Amino acid sequence: MKEKLLEEEIGDLLRKHKLKIGVAESATGGLISHRITNIPSSSEYFEGSIISYSDKVKTNLLAVKESTLRNYGAASSETCKEMAQGVRREMDVDIGLASTGIAGPSGGTSEKPVGLVYIGLATKNVLISKKFVFHGNRDENKKTFSDAALSTLKKYLLKL
């Protein structure tokens, strides 16, 4: 029997718990949403996404505070949490999932290297941000960033 894809498992769990999700993506550029919507009937649980690549979109569409971006930067736990909360509110969903980081090959610093990503998850009662650092090229980083986001979501759903 063929092993289920991570996004299929997530779809089953979201359906089982009758939950809706929205996604805010920066470093992944829509890849998380692409993977979720590759699953037939994903419209039962997926409301949509906001690809907030620029700070302007983060502030205007997701209500990320300008002070958060100024003080912590776009690739930060604080920004990621506000993105997850913002997409949850704007999409009126049960779960907001967010990604922000540095896919590369440039843009990294010693404090924030290429391959750094934060994954955020917001619900009515939960707000988390997880930090990961991967070491691939741009395409590999985007794929592993999306894996990290979907894995974080799956772990949350398995605890329900």
PyMOL CGO cylinders between C-alpha atoms (Angstrom):
from pymol import cmd
from pymol.cgo import CYLINDER

trace = [
    CYLINDER, 0.00, 0.00, 0.00, 1.23, 3.48, -0.90, 0.3, 1, 1, 1, 1, 1, 1,
    CYLINDER, 1.23, 3.48, -0.90, 2.32, 5.64, 2.03, 0.3, 1, 1, 1, 1, 1, 1,
    CYLINDER, 2.32, 5.64, 2.03, 0.18, 8.74, 2.51, 0.3, 1, 1, 1, 1, 1, 1,
    CYLINDER, 0.18, 8.74, 2.51, 1.68, 12.12, 1.83, 0.3, 1, 1, 1, 1, 1, 1,
    CYLINDER, 1.68, 12.12, 1.83, 2.03, 14.46, 4.81, 0.3, 1, 1, 1, 1, 1, 1,
    CYLINDER, 2.03, 14.46, 4.81, -0.53, 16.80, 3.26, 0.3, 1, 1, 1, 1, 1, 1,
    CYLINDER, -0.53, 16.80, 3.26, -3.00, 13.89, 2.90, 0.3, 1, 1, 1, 1, 1, 1,
    CYLINDER, -3.00, 13.89, 2.90, -2.59, 12.99, 6.58, 0.3, 1, 1, 1, 1, 1, 1,
    CYLINDER, -2.59, 12.99, 6.58, -3.19, 16.62, 7.52, 0.3, 1, 1, 1, 1, 1, 1,
    CYLINDER, -3.19, 16.62, 7.52, -6.31, 16.74, 5.35, 0.3, 1, 1, 1, 1, 1, 1,
    CYLINDER, -6.31, 16.74, 5.35, -7.67, 13.64, 7.07, 0.3, 1, 1, 1, 1, 1, 1,
    CYLINDER, -7.67, 13.64, 7.07, -7.00, 15.15, 10.51, 0.3, 1, 1, 1, 1, 1, 1,
    CYLINDER, -7.00, 15.15, 10.51, -8.54, 18.52, 9.63, 0.3, 1, 1, 1, 1, 1, 1,
    CYLINDER, -8.54, 18.52, 9.63, -11.64, 16.76, 8.25, 0.3, 1, 1, 1, 1, 1, 1,
    CYLINDER, -11.64, 16.76, 8.25, -11.87, 14.49, 11.31, 0.3, 1, 1, 1, 1, 1, 1,
    CYLINDER, -11.87, 14.49, 11.31, -11.83, 17.48, 13.68, 0.3, 1, 1, 1, 1, 1, 1,
    CYLINDER, -11.83, 17.48, 13.68, -13.95, 19.65, 11.35, 0.3, 1, 1, 1, 1, 1, 1,
    CYLINDER, -13.95, 19.65, 11.35, -11.33, 22.42, 11.32, 0.3, 1, 1, 1, 1, 1, 1,
    CYLINDER, -11.33, 22.42, 11.32, -10.56, 25.11, 8.75, 0.3, 1, 1, 1, 1, 1, 1,
    CYLINDER, -10.56, 25.11, 8.75, -7.10, 26.46, 8.06, 0.3, 1, 1, 1, 1, 1, 1,
    CYLINDER, -7.10, 26.46, 8.06, -5.56, 29.54, 6.47, 0.3, 1, 1, 1, 1, 1, 1,
    CYLINDER, -5.56, 29.54, 6.47, -1.88, 30.01, 5.64, 0.3, 1, 1, 1, 1, 1, 1,
    CYLINDER, -1.88, 30.01, 5.64, 0.40, 33.07, 5.67, 0.3, 1, 1, 1, 1, 1, 1,
    CYLINDER, 0.40, 33.07, 5.67, 3.59, 32.44, 3.71, 0.3, 1, 1, 1, 1, 1, 1,
    CYLINDER, 3.59, 32.44, 3.71, 6.71, 34.48, 3.21, 0.3, 1, 1, 1, 1, 1, 1,
    CYLINDER, 6.71, 34.48, 3.21, 9.85, 32.37, 2.62, 0.3, 1, 1, 1, 1, 1, 1,
    CYLINDER, 9.85, 32.37, 2.62, 7.86, 29.46, 1.16, 0.3, 1, 1, 1, 1, 1, 1,
    CYLINDER, 7.86, 29.46, 1.16, 6.21, 31.67, -1.46, 0.3, 1, 1, 1, 1, 1, 1,
    CYLINDER, 6.21, 31.67, -1.46, 2.99, 29.65, -1.65, 0.3, 1, 1, 1, 1, 1, 1,
    CYLINDER, 2.99, 29.65, -1.65, 4.49, 26.14, -1.50, 0.3, 1, 1, 1, 1, 1, 1,
    CYLINDER, 4.49, 26.14, -1.50, 2.64, 25.17, 1.70, 0.3, 1, 1, 1, 1, 1, 1,
    CYLINDER, 2.64, 25.17, 1.70, -0.68, 26.19, 0.14, 0.3, 1, 1, 1, 1, 1, 1,
    CYLINDER, -0.68, 26.19, 0.14, 0.25, 24.47, -3.11, 0.3, 1, 1, 1, 1, 1, 1,
    CYLINDER, 0.25, 24.47, -3.11, 0.89, 21.21, -1.29, 0.3, 1, 1, 1, 1, 1, 1,
    CYLINDER, 0.89, 21.21, -1.29, -2.32, 21.44, 0.75, 0.3, 1, 1, 1, 1, 1, 1,
    CYLINDER, -2.32, 21.44, 0.75, -4.41, 22.15, -2.35, 0.3, 1, 1, 1, 1, 1, 1,
    CYLINDER, -4.41, 22.15, -2.35, -2.86, 19.26, -4.28, 0.3, 1, 1, 1, 1, 1, 1,
    CYLINDER, -2.86, 19.26, -4.28, -5.13, 17.01, -2.21, 0.3, 1, 1, 1, 1, 1, 1,
    CYLINDER, -5.13, 17.01, -2.21, -8.60, 16.42, -3.68, 0.3, 1, 1, 1, 1, 1, 1,
    CYLINDER, -8.60, 16.42, -3.68, -11.43, 17.99, -1.62, 0.3, 1, 1, 1, 1, 1, 1,
    CYLINDER, -11.43, 17.99, -1.62, -9.00, 20.27, 0.24, 0.3, 1, 1, 1, 1, 1, 1,
    CYLINDER, -9.00, 20.27, 0.24, -11.67, 22.97, -0.12, 0.3, 1, 1, 1, 1, 1, 1,
    CYLINDER, -11.67, 22.97, -0.12, -13.43, 21.24, 2.79, 0.3, 1, 1, 1, 1, 1, 1,
    CYLINDER, -13.43, 21.24, 2.79, -10.76, 22.54, 5.19, 0.3, 1, 1, 1, 1, 1, 1,
    CYLINDER, -10.76, 22.54, 5.19, -8.54, 25.05, 3.34, 0.3, 1, 1, 1, 1, 1, 1,
    CYLINDER, -8.54, 25.05, 3.34, -9.86, 28.64, 3.18, 0.3, 1, 1, 1, 1, 1, 1,
    CYLINDER, -9.86, 28.64, 3.18, -6.91, 30.28, 1.46, 0.3, 1, 1, 1, 1, 1, 1,
    CYLINDER, -6.91, 30.28, 1.46, -3.56, 31.91, 1.88, 0.3, 1, 1, 1, 1, 1, 1,
    CYLINDER, -3.56, 31.91, 1.88, -1.78, 35.22, 1.90, 0.3, 1, 1, 1, 1, 1, 1,
    CYLINDER, -1.78, 35.22, 1.90, 1.69, 35.24, 0.39, 0.3, 1, 1, 1, 1, 1, 1,
    CYLINDER, 1.69, 35.24, 0.39, 3.14, 38.09, 2.42, 0.3, 1, 1, 1, 1, 1, 1,
    CYLINDER, 3.14, 38.09, 2.42, 6.55, 38.33, 0.85, 0.3, 1, 1, 1, 1, 1, 1,
    CYLINDER, 6.55, 38.33, 0.85, 7.01, 42.04, 1.57, 0.3, 1, 1, 1, 1, 1, 1,
    CYLINDER, 7.01, 42.04, 1.57, 6.84, 43.82, 4.92, 0.3, 1, 1, 1, 1, 1, 1,
    CYLINDER, 6.84, 43.82, 4.92, 4.11, 46.04, 3.43, 0.3, 1, 1, 1, 1, 1, 1,
    CYLINDER, 4.11, 46.04, 3.43, 1.84, 43.03, 2.85, 0.3, 1, 1, 1, 1, 1, 1,
    CYLINDER, 1.84, 43.03, 2.85, 2.67, 41.67, 6.31, 0.3, 1, 1, 1, 1, 1, 1,
    CYLINDER, 2.67, 41.67, 6.31, 1.51, 44.93, 7.90, 0.3, 1, 1, 1, 1, 1, 1,
    CYLINDER, 1.51, 44.93, 7.90, -1.41, 45.75, 5.56, 0.3, 1, 1, 1, 1, 1, 1,
    CYLINDER, -1.41, 45.75, 5.56, -3.01, 42.31, 5.20, 0.3, 1, 1, 1, 1, 1, 1,
    CYLINDER, -3.01, 42.31, 5.20, -1.88, 40.42, 8.31, 0.3, 1, 1, 1, 1, 1, 1,
    CYLINDER, -1.88, 40.42, 8.31, -1.66, 43.32, 10.81, 0.3, 1, 1, 1, 1, 1, 1,
    CYLINDER, -1.66, 43.32, 10.81, 1.95, 42.57, 11.71, 0.3, 1, 1, 1, 1, 1, 1,
    CYLINDER, 1.95, 42.57, 11.71, 3.06, 45.60, 13.71, 0.3, 1, 1, 1, 1, 1, 1,
    CYLINDER, 3.06, 45.60, 13.71, 5.65, 47.85, 12.07, 0.3, 1, 1, 1, 1, 1, 1,
    CYLINDER, 5.65, 47.85, 12.07, 7.41, 47.95, 15.45, 0.3, 1, 1, 1, 1, 1, 1,
    CYLINDER, 7.41, 47.95, 15.45, 7.70, 44.15, 15.41, 0.3, 1, 1, 1, 1, 1, 1,
    CYLINDER, 7.70, 44.15, 15.41, 9.32, 44.22, 11.98, 0.3, 1, 1, 1, 1, 1, 1,
    CYLINDER, 9.32, 44.22, 11.98, 11.61, 47.09, 13.00, 0.3, 1, 1, 1, 1, 1, 1,
    CYLINDER, 11.61, 47.09, 13.00, 12.67, 45.53, 16.31, 0.3, 1, 1, 1, 1, 1, 1,
    CYLINDER, 12.67, 45.53, 16.31, 12.89, 41.85, 15.37, 0.3, 1, 1, 1, 1, 1, 1,
    CYLINDER, 12.89, 41.85, 15.37, 12.88, 41.68, 11.55, 0.3, 1, 1, 1, 1, 1, 1,
    CYLINDER, 12.88, 41.68, 11.55, 10.71, 39.72, 9.15, 0.3, 1, 1, 1, 1, 1, 1,
    CYLINDER, 10.71, 39.72, 9.15, 12.51, 36.44, 9.91, 0.3, 1, 1, 1, 1, 1, 1,
    CYLINDER, 12.51, 36.44, 9.91, 11.65, 36.27, 13.60, 0.3, 1, 1, 1, 1, 1, 1,
    CYLINDER, 11.65, 36.27, 13.60, 9.49, 34.36, 16.03, 0.3, 1, 1, 1, 1, 1, 1,
    CYLINDER, 9.49, 34.36, 16.03, 7.58, 37.53, 16.89, 0.3, 1, 1, 1, 1, 1, 1,
    CYLINDER, 7.58, 37.53, 16.89, 6.72, 38.30, 13.26, 0.3, 1, 1, 1, 1, 1, 1,
    CYLINDER, 6.72, 38.30, 13.26, 5.78, 34.69, 12.60, 0.3, 1, 1, 1, 1, 1, 1,
    CYLINDER, 5.78, 34.69, 12.60, 3.34, 34.61, 15.51, 0.3, 1, 1, 1, 1, 1, 1,
    CYLINDER, 3.34, 34.61, 15.51, 1.69, 37.84, 14.35, 0.3, 1, 1, 1, 1, 1, 1,
    CYLINDER, 1.69, 37.84, 14.35, 1.43, 36.42, 10.80, 0.3, 1, 1, 1, 1, 1, 1,
    CYLINDER, 1.43, 36.42, 10.80, -0.27, 33.25, 12.11, 0.3, 1, 1, 1, 1, 1, 1,
    CYLINDER, -0.27, 33.25, 12.11, -2.69, 35.29, 14.22, 0.3, 1, 1, 1, 1, 1, 1,
    CYLINDER, -2.69, 35.29, 14.22, -3.34, 37.68, 11.34, 0.3, 1, 1, 1, 1, 1, 1,
    CYLINDER, -3.34, 37.68, 11.34, -4.18, 35.00, 8.79, 0.3, 1, 1, 1, 1, 1, 1,
    CYLINDER, -4.18, 35.00, 8.79, -6.38, 33.20, 11.31, 0.3, 1, 1, 1, 1, 1, 1,
    CYLINDER, -6.38, 33.20, 11.31, -8.32, 36.42, 11.92, 0.3, 1, 1, 1, 1, 1, 1,
    CYLINDER, -8.32, 36.42, 11.92, -8.49, 37.56, 8.27, 0.3, 1, 1, 1, 1, 1, 1,
    CYLINDER, -8.49, 37.56, 8.27, -9.57, 34.15, 6.95, 0.3, 1, 1, 1, 1, 1, 1,
    CYLINDER, -9.57, 34.15, 6.95, -11.88, 33.52, 9.94, 0.3, 1, 1, 1, 1, 1, 1,
    CYLINDER, -11.88, 33.52, 9.94, -10.47, 30.01, 10.41, 0.3, 1, 1, 1, 1, 1, 1,
    CYLINDER, -10.47, 30.01, 10.41, -9.71, 27.69, 13.31, 0.3, 1, 1, 1, 1, 1, 1,
    CYLINDER, -9.71, 27.69, 13.31, -5.98, 27.48, 12.58, 0.3, 1, 1, 1, 1, 1, 1,
    CYLINDER, -5.98, 27.48, 12.58, -3.54, 30.01, 11.17, 0.3, 1, 1, 1, 1, 1, 1,
    CYLINDER, -3.54, 30.01, 11.17, -0.26, 28.58, 9.90, 0.3, 1, 1, 1, 1, 1, 1,
    CYLINDER, -0.26, 28.58, 9.90, 2.67, 30.85, 8.97, 0.3, 1, 1, 1, 1, 1, 1,
    CYLINDER, 2.67, 30.85, 8.97, 6.20, 30.67, 7.61, 0.3, 1, 1, 1, 1, 1, 1,
    CYLINDER, 6.20, 30.67, 7.61, 8.88, 33.34, 7.46, 0.3, 1, 1, 1, 1, 1, 1,
    CYLINDER, 8.88, 33.34, 7.46, 12.60, 32.98, 6.96, 0.3, 1, 1, 1, 1, 1, 1,
    CYLINDER, 12.60, 32.98, 6.96, 15.58, 33.23, 4.63, 0.3, 1, 1, 1, 1, 1, 1,
    CYLINDER, 15.58, 33.23, 4.63, 15.56, 30.76, 1.73, 0.3, 1, 1, 1, 1, 1, 1,
    CYLINDER, 15.56, 30.76, 1.73, 18.80, 32.08, 0.20, 0.3, 1, 1, 1, 1, 1, 1,
    CYLINDER, 18.80, 32.08, 0.20, 21.16, 32.08, -1.47, 0.3, 1, 1, 1, 1, 1, 1,
    CYLINDER, 21.16, 32.08, -1.47, 21.69, 35.62, -0.13, 0.3, 1, 1, 1, 1, 1, 1,
    CYLINDER, 21.69, 35.62, -0.13, 20.12, 37.64, 2.66, 0.3, 1, 1, 1, 1, 1, 1,
    CYLINDER, 20.12, 37.64, 2.66, 21.60, 35.74, 5.57, 0.3, 1, 1, 1, 1, 1, 1,
    CYLINDER, 21.60, 35.74, 5.57, 23.71, 37.09, 8.44, 0.3, 1, 1, 1, 1, 1, 1,
    CYLINDER, 23.71, 37.09, 8.44, 25.63, 35.39, 11.24, 0.3, 1, 1, 1, 1, 1, 1,
    CYLINDER, 25.63, 35.39, 11.24, 22.59, 35.90, 13.53, 0.3, 1, 1, 1, 1, 1, 1,
    CYLINDER, 22.59, 35.90, 13.53, 20.06, 34.94, 10.85, 0.3, 1, 1, 1, 1, 1, 1,
    CYLINDER, 20.06, 34.94, 10.85, 21.70, 32.55, 8.39, 0.3, 1, 1, 1, 1, 1, 1,
    CYLINDER, 21.70, 32.55, 8.39, 20.36, 31.38, 5.06, 0.3, 1, 1, 1, 1, 1, 1,
    CYLINDER, 20.36, 31.38, 5.06, 18.16, 28.38, 5.83, 0.3, 1, 1, 1, 1, 1, 1,
    CYLINDER, 18.16, 28.38, 5.83, 16.57, 29.95, 8.91, 0.3, 1, 1, 1, 1, 1, 1,
    CYLINDER, 16.57, 29.95, 8.91, 12.80, 29.61, 9.10, 0.3, 1, 1, 1, 1, 1, 1,
    CYLINDER, 12.80, 29.61, 9.10, 10.14, 30.21, 11.72, 0.3, 1, 1, 1, 1, 1, 1,
    CYLINDER, 10.14, 30.21, 11.72, 6.89, 28.27, 11.60, 0.3, 1, 1, 1, 1, 1, 1,
    CYLINDER, 6.89, 28.27, 11.60, 3.95, 29.76, 13.48, 0.3, 1, 1, 1, 1, 1, 1,
    CYLINDER, 3.95, 29.76, 13.48, 0.62, 28.25, 14.44, 0.3, 1, 1, 1, 1, 1, 1,
    CYLINDER, 0.62, 28.25, 14.44, -2.30, 30.14, 15.97, 0.3, 1, 1, 1, 1, 1, 1,
    CYLINDER, -2.30, 30.14, 15.97, -5.63, 28.87, 17.25, 0.3, 1, 1, 1, 1, 1, 1,
    CYLINDER, -5.63, 28.87, 17.25, -8.12, 30.33, 19.70, 0.3, 1, 1, 1, 1, 1, 1,
    CYLINDER, -8.12, 30.33, 19.70, -6.05, 28.98, 22.61, 0.3, 1, 1, 1, 1, 1, 1,
    CYLINDER, -6.05, 28.98, 22.61, -2.59, 28.25, 21.18, 0.3, 1, 1, 1, 1, 1, 1,
    CYLINDER, -2.59, 28.25, 21.18, 0.14, 30.47, 19.78, 0.3, 1, 1, 1, 1, 1, 1,
    CYLINDER, 0.14, 30.47, 19.78, 3.48, 28.89, 18.95, 0.3, 1, 1, 1, 1, 1, 1,
    CYLINDER, 3.48, 28.89, 18.95, 6.52, 29.62, 16.84, 0.3, 1, 1, 1, 1, 1, 1,
    CYLINDER, 6.52, 29.62, 16.84, 9.22, 27.08, 16.07, 0.3, 1, 1, 1, 1, 1, 1,
    CYLINDER, 9.22, 27.08, 16.07, 12.68, 27.89, 14.76, 0.3, 1, 1, 1, 1, 1, 1,
    CYLINDER, 12.68, 27.89, 14.76, 14.50, 25.65, 12.28, 0.3, 1, 1, 1, 1, 1, 1,
    CYLINDER, 14.50, 25.65, 12.28, 17.76, 26.03, 10.37, 0.3, 1, 1, 1, 1, 1, 1,
    CYLINDER, 17.76, 26.03, 10.37, 18.29, 24.01, 7.19, 0.3, 1, 1, 1, 1, 1, 1,
    CYLINDER, 18.29, 24.01, 7.19, 21.32, 23.87, 4.91, 0.3, 1, 1, 1, 1, 1, 1,
    CYLINDER, 21.32, 23.87, 4.91, 20.14, 23.46, 1.33, 0.3, 1, 1, 1, 1, 1, 1,
    CYLINDER, 20.14, 23.46, 1.33, 19.98, 25.61, -1.76, 0.3, 1, 1, 1, 1, 1, 1,
    CYLINDER, 19.98, 25.61, -1.76, 16.96, 27.88, -2.27, 0.3, 1, 1, 1, 1, 1, 1,
    CYLINDER, 16.96, 27.88, -2.27, 14.69, 25.17, -3.71, 0.3, 1, 1, 1, 1, 1, 1,
    CYLINDER, 14.69, 25.17, -3.71, 15.71, 22.63, -1.08, 0.3, 1, 1, 1, 1, 1, 1,
    CYLINDER, 15.71, 22.63, -1.08, 15.16, 25.18, 1.71, 0.3, 1, 1, 1, 1, 1, 1,
    CYLINDER, 15.16, 25.18, 1.71, 11.69, 26.08, 0.47, 0.3, 1, 1, 1, 1, 1, 1,
    CYLINDER, 11.69, 26.08, 0.47, 10.78, 22.36, 0.37, 0.3, 1, 1, 1, 1, 1, 1,
    CYLINDER, 10.78, 22.36, 0.37, 12.17, 21.68, 3.86, 0.3, 1, 1, 1, 1, 1, 1,
    CYLINDER, 12.17, 21.68, 3.86, 10.50, 24.87, 5.17, 0.3, 1, 1, 1, 1, 1, 1,
    CYLINDER, 10.50, 24.87, 5.17, 7.16, 23.58, 3.86, 0.3, 1, 1, 1, 1, 1, 1,
    CYLINDER, 7.16, 23.58, 3.86, 7.87, 20.13, 5.37, 0.3, 1, 1, 1, 1, 1, 1,
    CYLINDER, 7.87, 20.13, 5.37, 8.55, 21.80, 8.73, 0.3, 1, 1, 1, 1, 1, 1,
    CYLINDER, 8.55, 21.80, 8.73, 5.29, 23.76, 8.54, 0.3, 1, 1, 1, 1, 1, 1,
    CYLINDER, 5.29, 23.76, 8.54, 3.20, 20.73, 7.63, 0.3, 1, 1, 1, 1, 1, 1,
    CYLINDER, 3.20, 20.73, 7.63, 4.94, 18.59, 10.28, 0.3, 1, 1, 1, 1, 1, 1,
    CYLINDER, 4.94, 18.59, 10.28, 4.29, 21.24, 12.93, 0.3, 1, 1, 1, 1, 1, 1,
    CYLINDER, 4.29, 21.24, 12.93, 0.63, 21.32, 11.92, 0.3, 1, 1, 1, 1, 1, 1,
    CYLINDER, 0.63, 21.32, 11.92, 0.37, 17.51, 11.97, 0.3, 1, 1, 1, 1, 1, 1,
    CYLINDER, 0.37, 17.51, 11.97, 1.92, 17.31, 15.46, 0.3, 1, 1, 1, 1, 1, 1,
    CYLINDER, 1.92, 17.31, 15.46, -0.60, 19.87, 16.71, 0.3, 1, 1, 1, 1, 1, 1,
    CYLINDER, -0.60, 19.87, 16.71, -3.54, 18.02, 15.12, 0.3, 1, 1, 1, 1, 1, 1,
    CYLINDER, -3.54, 18.02, 15.12, -2.45, 14.65, 16.53, 0.3, 1, 1, 1, 1, 1, 1,
    CYLINDER, -2.45, 14.65, 16.53, -2.73, 16.08, 20.07, 0.3, 1, 1, 1, 1, 1, 1,
    CYLINDER, -2.73, 16.08, 20.07, -6.42, 17.00, 19.62, 0.3, 1, 1, 1, 1, 1, 1,
]
cmd.load_cgo(trace, "trace")
